[in-house]
Amino acid sequence: MPQASLALPLFLILFGAVWFLKTTGVLPATATLVAAGVAIAGIAVMVMDGINKQSIVSGPMLVYIGAAIYLRTEYWFGYSPLIALGMMVLGILLLLSRSSIVPHKQYRKIND
């Protein structure tokens, strides 16, 4: 007899835990969690991929997007200033990626 999948029980446990924490007020707002998740993903890109011409743009931009989501949901800034600042940050990062200071991505060879 095949073994039953653990997907449904784990999903129910996770969903129930999140729902419980949300209804008790322990869990922050969903937008705050999304902002933190995007920022953590940006940091993870920089840590796991190292600093190279690709990660120097994608990692900090993910961190900026996470910060922008948080700042917008807390009503500290409107969309227009955040988009304008994001364009400037992206432009600076793209110029930095063209610099000879930042190395190219090194690909690992897989042995056959």
C-alpha positions, -999 to +999 in steps of 0.1 A: +000+000+000+015+034-010+024+059+017-001+088+020+012+123+012+021+147+040+011+177+020-025+180+032-018+176+070+012+200+068-009+225+049-037+223+075-012+228+103+004+257+087-028+273+076-044+268+111-013+283+128-013+314+106-050+318+111-047+314+149-018+339+151-036+364+128-069+363+149-051+367+182-032+397+169+002+381+173+010+381+136+016+414+119-004+427+089-002+407+057+015+436+038+042+437+065+049+400+061+051+404+023+074+433+027+097+414+051+096+383+028+106+403-003+134+421+016+147+388+031+146+373-005+168+402-016+193+396+012+193+358+004+201+366-032+232+385-022+243+359+004+237+328-018+248+342-051+276+364-038+283+399-052+283+398-090+269+418-118+235+402-116+230+400-078+242+436-073+210+447-091+185+421-081+193+418-044+192+455-034+162+461-056+143+433-038+152+449-005+141+483-018+108+469-030+102+453+004+110+486+021+087+505-004+058+481+003+062+487+041+066+525+037+035+526+015+013+504+038+023+525+068+012+557+049+046+573+052+050+579+015+028+579-015+033+558-047+049+586-067+079+594-045+086+557-039+085+550-077+108+580-084+132+569-057+131+533-070+140+545-105+170+564-091+181+534-071+177+511-101+197+535-122+226+536-097+226+498-094+227+494-131+256+518-134+274+500-106+269+467-123+287+481-154+317+490-133+348+469-134+348+468-096+319+442-096+329+408-109+310+387-134+290+357-122+311+326-118+294+294-130+303+261-113+312+233-136+292+201-130+313+169-134+297+142-155 
